[in-house]
Amino acid sequence: MDEIPEKVCDECGECRQPTVRGCEECGMRYCYKCKEQEHWTKCKNYEAKEGVCVKAARDLLPGETIFSECPLVLGPKLPPEDGQVHCVGCCRLVSTEKVLHCSDCAWPVCDPQCEDLKNPKTHGLECQVLKLAQTQNFRFEILFPLRILFLQTNNKPEWTSLIQLLSNKKSEDPNIHDLNTQNNHVEFLQDNFLVPLAKVEAETGTMILEEKSKELLEKIFDYVKTATFEAPNNSPMQLYYPTVPLIPHSCTPNSFQTTTEAPTYKITIRANSPISKNTPITSSYINLFEGTHERLFHLKTTKNALCSCPRCTDPTELGTFFSALKCLGTRTEPCGGTQLPLEPTSASTMWVCDKCKIELPNDQMVQFVRHLGGEVAKVLDRKPTADELEEFLAKLLMFLHPNHFYVCQVKQVLIKLYDGEDLAKTKGDICLSLVEIARKLYPCGGLLLVELLHGLFEARFSIMGKSEDLVKNEDVDELADLVKEMKSITEALFDPQLAQVVTQDASTFTDWLKNHH
């Protein structure tokens, strides 16, 4: 592949004539004459194969950008909290007691001058349809599919791609409740808005939405459930990107994503490990610091997807024993072995002890772990002291493997409660145990791993920095390695806040070295 210039200048990279156009991926400038498409063919790092997956177009290194894109459609994240309603423009939550209304369609707004009321990605186009209804029943569930429909007027190429995607997409078998809910929303949108719209189109001879059949609506409603993403920083908004939904989930992903804040919500997909040409790009859409059953459950309910990655199919979860339980044996013969599922992705699997070989059904084990999870939630909700949490942790360890994800969850809270030099060693030891697990689950790094490394650095430095004894070289080397690992991960993550924390750790360590070593 030809070398792509890194320098951003104000002249075409081919003919050197002045130009204002540029490639978002590499920064190279080019003019119309020198063919934007020709440059993009060189620079593009991915290929969307028949609208069903994304593959690397060339060999990629960790940290390299695969692609970036802005959302095509923005809509409210449902459901809102009691006593609140979304602004139909910016999606901001507004108290039902203070809500105002759009002067044209009468839907709720935060302010009649809200800038997003004219935004074609939100309310700008749909207002002409919403005002046709004779009902004041503001069902926000219809807004996102309606805004998707308007892609056929404000972004024809993406609409064509979406139609092709929907035609290739295999239909799932929803449960009766979901199917009834979806049919109800489709009928409400049709009867109250699209049927009146068709009459207006016939009377005026002006076509506003050419494609709006019931069959198409059903496909869009079904697709929106799994293809949208929540906006960052707890924003009450969900987003639809054209390419990101084509990337399948994996609990051992080869990419990660970052999203900018409003107003662009630009998402960037980067490689987190070396990716060979033609390798499918994968990403993660759930919390990876949970056990296999919990991950698969959340994945099914939020994305209607399954996962058979190396971690999910491994009973030990890459050697971490993250879902393992202790075998209690019988009343007369305690065991103490480790119980693991034979087939972790199967709902009918049996759990087997590696010591006494006793077998237990999956549903019984899942119910027991769910009960323990409820107890963990209740204890943490009470804001326990460190002593109370240590006592609870000791009880958990009677039933769960020391690396079990509920044990790790409690430990994460516990290290935040440890304050003072006398607890630094205990805090450091717990941080180290969590770091060793996170390194296996996040072999390419991640935010959680950096946070745990930072906690470990603080604990170890607190001990070393206050020690009046001669500092051991291995202790200094450990801190140096921690700083190096944190810097390596944050450089690839492109997280400014986290990078600032790591920079401060590095500066603290460097200053100490100058004065004491």
HELIX and SHEET records of a PDB file:
HELIX    1   1 TYR A   32  CYS A   34  5                                   3    
HELIX    2   2 GLU A   36  CYS A   43  1                                   8    
HELIX    3   3 GLU A  115  LYS A  118  5                                   4    
HELIX    4   4 CYS A  127  LEU A  130  1                                   4    
HELIX    5   5 PHE A  140  ILE A  142  5                                   3    
HELIX    6   6 LEU A  143  LEU A  149  1                                   7    
HELIX    7   7 LEU A  151  ASN A  154  1                                   4    
HELIX    8   8 LYS A  156  ASN A  168  1                                  13    
HELIX    9   9 ILE A  176  LEU A  189  1                                  14    
HELIX   10  10 GLN A  190  LEU A  194  3                                   5    
HELIX   11  11 VAL A  195  THR A  204  1                                  10    
HELIX   12  12 LYS A  214  ALA A  227  1                                  14    
HELIX   13  13 VAL A  244  LEU A  246  5                                   3    
HELIX   14  14 THR A  292  LYS A  303  1                                  12    
HELIX   15  15 ASN A  362  ASP A  381  1                                  20    
HELIX   16  16 ALA A  386  LEU A  396  1                                  11    
HELIX   17  17 PHE A  405  LEU A  417  1                                  13    
HELIX   18  18 GLU A  421  LEU A  423  5                                   3    
HELIX   19  19 ALA A  424  LEU A  441  1                                  18    
HELIX   20  20 LEU A  447  LYS A  466  1                                  20    
HELIX   21  21 ASN A  473  LEU A  493  1                                  21    
HELIX   22  22 PRO A  496  HIS A  516  1                                  21    
SHEET    1   A 2 TYR A  46  LYS A  49  0                                        
SHEET    2   A 2 CYS A  53  ALA A  56 -1                                        
SHEET    1   B 3 THR A  65  GLU A  69  0                                        
SHEET    2   B 3 ILE A 267  ALA A 271 -1                                        
SHEET    3   B 3 SER A 255  THR A 259 -1                                        
SHEET    1   C 3 VAL A  73  PRO A  76  0                                        
SHEET    2   C 3 MET A 237  TYR A 240 -1                                        
SHEET    3   C 3 THR A 228  GLU A 230 -1                                        
SHEET    1   D 2 GLN A  84  HIS A  86  0                                        
SHEET    2   D 2 LEU A  93  SER A  95 -1                                        
SHEET    1   E 2 LEU A 100  HIS A 101  0                                        
SHEET    2   E 2 PRO A 108  VAL A 109 -1                                        
SHEET    1   F 4 LEU A 325  LYS A 326  0                                        
SHEET    2   F 4 THR A 338  PRO A 341 -1                                        
SHEET    3   F 4 MET A 350  CYS A 353 -1                                        
SHEET    4   F 4 GLU A 359  PRO A 361 -1                                        
END                                                                             
